[in-house]
Amino acid sequence: MSRNTLIISLLLLLVACNPDTKRSDKLLISVSILPQQYFIERIAGEMVEVNVMIPPGASPATYEPTFSQLSKLDQSLVYLRIGYIGFELSWMNKISAVNPDLKIVDLSTGINPIRLEEEEHHHLHEHAHGGIDPHIWMSALNAKIIARNTFNVLIQTFPDEEEKLTAQFSNLLLELDTIDDSITKMLSDQQERSFMIYHPALSYFARDYNLEQFSLEIGGKTPSPAHMKWMIDLGREKNISTIFLQQQFDQKNAKVLANEIGAKIVQINPLDPDLQGQMYYIANQLSSSQ
């Protein structure tokens, strides 16, 4: 029996044998990643408890939930999935099987996805989920759609709090507009429009602000010597001065590339629950490389 099957079987037994599992005083909403807290907290405040399935430092592509996490889903009113991450593609059907009454809402509805196709020099990462970049939240424009989808769920959950939720949702939209306007101004005069990154997590950010992203990673694997040479030549040709590196990835090849092209390495965290702060930080790093 596989580990996944064992977990599901044990969870089914737990739910069946423990119908009176202790529940939180607040309504519980489960989500996949930490940035989703940003939207729920801005709109609902203290009205709900958020259960985040993927903990800090874990990879959304490969994470397997613990038994205690899966058991907590039985207490959740709704599951808000972010859309395309590997964790959801691997686990949502299993979660639905264990919790057939659990409402699951896809927050990516309405977003125009970016499909990362392997190009001539293979500088873009082909995701296992069919080539769609899952990092939809790394965009102020996409964030407005995610916020509205979240708001629609919350307004259905708390119809008596419509006035409060609507006001806080409106404030969040203004906040996201401010983020977008500020970053647009920061990067409007940017002559260098290209950057490098280990894992391509900023495709939507790049699309929003007319930037060009080049990925060091290939197919989820470390770059080959041929790809490293191509990246070095490209970096010199385009005078790229910024290489973004996510916390979960090895620094060795990024450091080699940075030394060869004279670029700076900037640590970023696309899974930061402070979504606003993370996007401003990325924009500041690009604008300061001028």
N, C-alpha and C positions, 0 to 999 in steps of 0.2 A: 504494500500500500504506500502511495506517495505521501510526502509530508503534507501537501495541500489537502489531499483527500482525508487524511487523518485529522487535520485541524477541523475541516468541515464536519466530519462525522462526530467528533467530540463536541463541537458547538451545538449541533442538532440535539445531542443528548443533554447538554446543559440546559438549553432552552426548554426542552420537554420536561426535565426534572425540576426546574427551578422557575416556575411561573411567577413567583412573587419576588423576583430579583429587585433589590433596593434601587429606587429611581431617584434622580436628582429632583429638587424642588422646582428647578427651572426646566423648561422644555429643552430637550437636547437635539441639536442639529449636527450631523456628522458631515465632514468634508474630507477631501483628500490631502490638501497641502496647506501650509501655514499662511500664504498670502490670502487665502479665502477668508481668513479671520478679519482682514482689513475691511472687507465689504460688509460682513455681518455686524461687526462692532460699530462701524460708522452709522449703520441704519437702525439696528436693533438695540445697541447699547448693552445694558445689563439684563435685557429681557430673556435672553437665551444663553445656554451653555454650549460651547462649540467643542466637538470631539474631532481632533485632527488625527487622521490615520497615519500619515507619514511624519515621523518625528524629525527634529532638527538633525542635520548631518546625514540623513538617509537619502538614498537615491530613489526618485519617483519611478525610475525605469525598472528597478529590480527588487524593491522592498516587498517583503512578505509580512503581513500583519501578525501580531501576537495573538494568542488565544484570548487574553483579556480584552484586547481591542475589538476582536470579532464579537465577543459576548456583549460588549457595550452597544453594538449596533441594534440589538434587540430593544434598547431603551430609546432609540432615536426616532424622532417624529418624521424626519426626512433626511435623505442623503443628497448633498449637492456635489455632483461630480464636476470636475473642471474641463473634461472633454476628451483629451487624446493621450494622456500620460500612460506609460506602460503598466503601472500599478492598476489602473482602472480597467485596461484592456484584459489584464490577467485575472482580475478579481471580481468585477462587477457582477458577472453571471453567477459566480459562487455566492456572493453576498445576497443576491436576489433569491437564490435557491433556498438559502438558510432563513431569509426574512421576506417571505412572499408578500407581506403586507406593508413593507417599507417602501415609501414613495421615493423614487429616484428622479432628480431633475438635473438635466445637462445644462450647465451655465455657459457652454460654448455656442448655444443656439443663437443664430443671427450674426455670428462672426465669420468673416471671410478668411478661411484658413490659408496658410502658406504651405505649399507642397515643395519639399526640398528634394529636387531631383539630382542625381549624380551628373555633374557636368563634365566637360572634356578633361579637366584636370582633377576631378573628384575632390574639389575643395569644400563641398557641402556634404553634411552627414545624412545618409539615408536611414531614416528611423525604421525600427522594426514594425511600427504601426502603419506602414504604407506610405511613408514619406511626408506626413503632415507634421509640421513643427508644433509640439504641444504647448509651448510657452506663451500661450495667448494672453496671459495676464501682464506680460512685460510690455504694455502699450497703454497709454492713457486713453486712446480712442477705444480700444477693446475693453478697457476697464469700465467704461461707461455702459457698455452692453452687458458685461458681467454684473455690474451694479443693478441695472434694471431687472435682469433675470432674478437676482437675489431678492430685490424688493418685491417682485411679484409673488414669490414664495412666502415672504414674511407677511405681506398684506393679507394673503389667504389664511395664514396661520393665526394672525392677530387682527381680525376684522374690527374689533373694538378700539384698536390703537391706530386706526388709519390716519388720523390727523398728525399724530406724533411721528409715525413712520414716514409719511409723505414729506414732512418738513425736514427730517434728517436725511432722507434720500435726496431731496433738492439741494441740501447743503453739500452732500457728497458729490453730486454732479458739478456744482460750482468749484469744489476742490479739485476735481479731475480736470475741469476746463482750465483752471489756474496752472496746474502742472503742465498741461499740454502747451499753453501759451508761453509759459516761462521757458520750457525746453526749446520750443520753436525759436524764440528770441536768442537763446544762448547759442544755438547751432546755426542760426541764419547766415552768419558771415564766415562760417567754418570753411576754410579752403580744403583741408584734408577731409575727404568724405568717406574714407575707408578705415576699417579697423580689423584686427584679427582677434580670434577667440578660440579657446580650446574646444569647447562644446558649443554648438550654435544655438544659444539661448536667446539671442537678441534679434531674431529675424523680424519680428513685428515692430520692435523699437526702430530698427533700421528702415523698415518700410515707411513708418510714420514721418521720419525726418530726412528722407532721401539720403540714406547712408548705405554703405556697402560692407557686408559682413563676410569674412573669410575664415573658415574653420580649420583648425589644426587636426582635429580628430577625424578619422575616416571610419564610417560604419560602426561606431562605438569602440573602435580599436585605436591603439597608439599609431601615430603616423609612420609610414615606411620611409626609408632613406630618400627614395625618389620624391615622395610628397614633401618631405622636409626641404629638399633642395628647391622644389617648385615654390614653396612658401617663402623661402629666403629670397629667391629671385623676385618674387612678386612684391615682397615687403620693400626691397630696395627700389624697385621700379615705381611703386606708388608712394614711396616715402612714408610708409606707415610707422607711426610712433607709439601706438597703443595696442597692447595685447591683453585681453581680458581673460582671467582664469577663475573658474568657479572653485569653491572651497573643496568640492568632493574629488577633484582631479589632480593627477600627478603634475608636479611643476617642472620636472626635468627637461622635457622637450620644449616647453614654453621658454625656459631660461636659455636654452641653446639658441632658439630662434631670436629671442630678444637681444642676446649678445651679438648675433650675426648682423642684425639690421639696425641696431642702436635704438631699440624701442623700450618702453617701460612696461612692466607687468603690473596689472591692476587686479587685485582680488575683488571679485563681486560675489553676491549671493542672490540669485534669482528667486530663491525660496524664502527670502527675508519677509517676515510678516509686516514690516514697515515698508510697504510697497512704494509709498510716496518718497521716502528717504532714499530708497535704493535707486529709483529712476533719476532723481536729482543728482545722486552721486555719480552715476554713469555719465550723465550729460556733462557734469562738471569735469570729469576726467577727460572727456573728448574735447571740450572747449579749451581746457588748459594745455592741451597738447599742441595748440596752434603755434 
